[in-house]
Amino acid sequence: MEKETTPQTREEILAASLDARIQEVMLYQINIDNYAIALEEIGNLPPDERAELSAFTDQLRTLLASEKLEQKKAQIMLSVIKRQVE
C-alpha cells in the first residue's frame, strides 16, 4: 500500500532549513579548527620536517581560507532563514 505524503508547510521547511544551516556553520567551524590546529602542529615541528610538509602546509592554508569564506556565506544564509522564522 502506498503511503500518502502530506506537503510540508512553509514553517516546517524553514525549520528544517534552519537546523541544516546551523549544522553547516558548525561543520565549517570544525574544519577551520582542525586546519588551524594542524598548522600549529606543523609549526612546532623541526625545520626539516616543516620543509618536508611545505606542500601540505600550503594546502591547509588554502583549505582554511576557503572554509572561512564558505562559513561566512553560510552564516549569511543562516541569518536570512532566522529572519524568516521570527
C-alpha positions in Angstrom: 0.0 0.0 0.0 1.4 3.4 -1.0 1.8 5.9 1.9 0.3 9.2 1.2 2.6 12.1 1.9 1.4 15.4 3.2 3.1 18.5 1.9 5.3 20.4 4.3 4.3 23.8 5.4 6.5 26.8 4.9 7.2 26.9 8.6 8.3 23.2 8.6 10.6 23.8 5.6 12.1 26.9 7.2 12.6 25.0 10.5 14.4 22.2 8.7 16.5 24.7 6.7 17.4 26.5 9.9 18.6 23.2 11.5 20.6 22.4 8.4 22.3 25.8 8.3 23.2 25.7 11.9 24.8 22.3 11.4 26.5 23.6 8.2 28.1 26.6 10.1 29.2 24.2 12.9 30.8 21.8 10.3 32.7 24.7 8.8 33.9 25.7 12.2 35.1 22.1 13.0 37.1 22.2 9.7 38.5 25.6 10.5 39.6 24.5 13.9 41.1 21.3 12.5 43.1 23.1 9.8 44.3 25.8 12.3 45.4 23.2 14.8 47.2 21.2 12.1 49.1 24.3 11.0 50.1 24.9 14.6 51.3 21.3 14.9 53.4 21.6 11.7 54.7 24.9 13.0 56.0 23.1 16.1 58.0 20.5 14.1 61.7 20.8 13.5 62.6 22.9 10.4 63.5 19.9 8.3 60.1 18.2 8.9 58.3 21.5 8.3 60.1 21.7 4.9 59.0 18.2 4.0 55.4 19.2 4.7 55.5 22.6 2.9 53.1 21.5 0.2 50.7 20.1 2.8 51.0 23.4 4.8 50.1 25.3 1.6 47.1 23.0 1.1 46.0 23.5 4.7 46.2 27.3 4.3 44.2 27.2 1.2 41.6 25.0 2.8 41.4 27.2 5.9 40.8 30.3 3.8 38.2 28.5 1.8 36.4 27.2 4.8 36.3 30.6 6.4 34.8 32.2 3.3 32.2 29.4 2.9 31.3 29.7 6.6 30.7 33.4 6.1 28.3 32.6 3.3 26.5 30.0 5.4 26.2 32.5 8.3 24.6 35.0 6.0 22.1 32.4 4.8 21.5 31.3 8.4 20.7 34.9 9.3 18.3 35.1 6.4 16.4 32.0 7.5 16.3 33.2 11.1 14.7 36.4 10.0 12.0 34.4 8.2 11.4 32.2 11.2 10.9 35.0 13.6 
